[in-house]
Amino acid sequence: MSRVSTQHRTPLPAAAPFLLRGEVARPVSLTVTDLRERWAAHRADVVFHCTTDGPRHHTFEGALLRDVIADASPDFDARRRKDRTRYLLAVTGGDGHHTVLSWAEVDADFGDIPILLATSMDGRDLDAEGSQLVVPSDHCGARYVSAITSVWLGAYAGPPLPPVPAADLPVPPR
């Protein structure tokens, strides 16, 4: 008599949600499932060159970073292009790796780069590992951030100006 063995696989625990915060009207905590269910999936076939392993080929699917942030209502005036170009994005991963992007890179009026918050890599769901930042236009994978823990959006105010003594200021002509 043969027995049919049914394996019961325990599902892997889902990764902790990441926080979308900063200068947004609606900060939010998001999971890979949230990204998959709330935004359209986009696909990116990428090749990036790793200094130790050579070219790496991957296929990612996920939500567009700009769509996710737009739904959080950034504090900039979307009608004013120059206002939008002052904003930066900082993305942090579970291993402490982080990268900075400009809003202009993802904005359709400027760079229009389809940067993803990936929900799958090579057909494998990332629920257990967490979402991954994917910058398809990069030739190097250094801005790919795994197991995202935080996405921050904020305006760059510009470098601090050193004080200028009044005696050194030019005198306007009369």
Secondary structure, DSSP 8 states (H G I E B T S, - for coil): -----------------EEEEESBSS-EEE-HHHHHHHS--EEEEEEEEETTTEEEEEEEEEEEHHHHHHHT-BSS-TT-HHHHTTEEEEEEETTS-EEEEEHHHH-TTTT----EEEEEETTEE-TTT--EEE-TT-SSGGG-BSSEEEEEEEE----------GGGS-----
